[in-house]
Amino acid sequence: MRSGRNYFFHCIVSMLVILGAVVSATYTLTAMKVVEPVRWLIVCGIFLVVGIFLFLNSLRRLSINSIAPLPEILPNIPRDVTQQGREFLCLENRLEHSPIALFSVSSVSNGSEPKSVHAINGNARRLIAPGRTTQPQHLFDSLRAQSVGKRNLITFETEQGIERALLSCSSVSINGSSELMIALMPVESELQLEAQNAWLKLIHVLTHEIMNSLTPVTSLSRTAHELLMENRERLLELDFQDLSMSLDAINRRARGLANFVSSYRSLSNVPDASPVRVSIAALFARLIALVGASWQERGGRMECLCEPPSLEVMADESQLEQALINLIKNAAEATHDLEKPELRLHAKLVRGSRLRLEVNDNGPGVPEDLIAQIFTPFFSTKEKGSGIGLALVRQLIQGNGGTVRYARRVQGGAQFIVMI
């Protein structure tokens, strides 16, 4: 600081010298009272140059002296702050776009308030945003109940139906306080697809082996019954009746089992989808013409709503229509005891430009303990149900790149949600 003051004093002196030289030269030129004006002007010029030089030199040293102490005042500034900033932004970007939903749960509660739950990245915020989880607090309660190192499967309700997610939990310490870090990965679609593929493989093997065994049994029983009929006069009446009844029973049961296996074979022989541009309004019109009259005859009504009317989707038209027919048939069977059965189909666009198609009825709905099994092949809640209707629906929708799920309705009844 002392040297800085000296340089500042030198600047003042230099400015005075310059000022004196300029004033003297001006006075000489205007008054001409000096004996030798030329020499005096030269002297003034020399003083002016010296003053300017001293002023510039003092000003430069004063500037350097004022900047030099900065490293001593802020000695802890990192040399490459820009590089650290880039690394921080890269880390934040990776965390934000991580393919799993990340949540943090505080380790302690605030008095009567429960432990706070925070969404850390974009997937977590989208999961609890309107249009996804219908009851975020129930999901938060499930997250608060987790313990360190635990990996399990949790279930929660979404706008698309029941969702299952794989959960993993670990503990971290931040600023001296510990909190739980929870990673959540929805796996409902993947589990459905794997289960469907497993059932299809099983059906393929079973139908192949059963049909190989049934074919000769059916053929031999029919041949034996024909021989018996040709030689009935040679047999006693009692023997003929017993043999005829036995062979006929074998033949009928073999044919019934063959028909049973053929119906299930349709699940494993669904052709690949051939997507075309399908008008939903035209599809609804065909469905109303096909089954609307039967609902009116029962004293009920069938309503189809398409928003907007020009809504279209890329899908296999015949497969999508067959899937909806199966869902409508399922609704008809669920409401057969009602005086005023109602069926409502509603199609609209949702996030990501996807088609959301709801099939609602006012029947009793699916019991809570059976929801997880209704799409399973061979499973049926009806006494004479084949158990392939909803399984075939899922197969057709998944073949078109979509999903179908069952959702609970607040006002009662069943709701199936198709997303394509």
Protein Blocks (a to p, Z undefined) as FASTA:
>chain_A
ZZmmmmmmmmmmmmmmmmmmmmmmmmmmmnopafblmlmmmmmmmmmmmmmmmmmmmmmm
mmmmmmmmmmmmmmmbcfblmlmmmmmmmmmmmmmmpcbdcddddfbdehjbccddddfb
lmlmmmmpghiafblmlmmmmmmmpcehiacddddddfkbccddddddddddeehiacdd
dddddfklmmmmmmmmmmmmmmmmmmmmmmmmmmmmmmmmmmmmmmmmmmmmmpcfklmm
mmmmmmmmmmmmmmmmmmmmmmmmmmmmcccdddddddfklmmmmmmmmmmmmmmmnopa
cddddddfklccdddfklmmmmmmmmmmmmmmmmmmpmbdcddddddddehiiacddddd
fbebjafklmmmmmpghiafbfkbghlmmmmmmmmmmmnopacdddddfkgpjdddddZZ
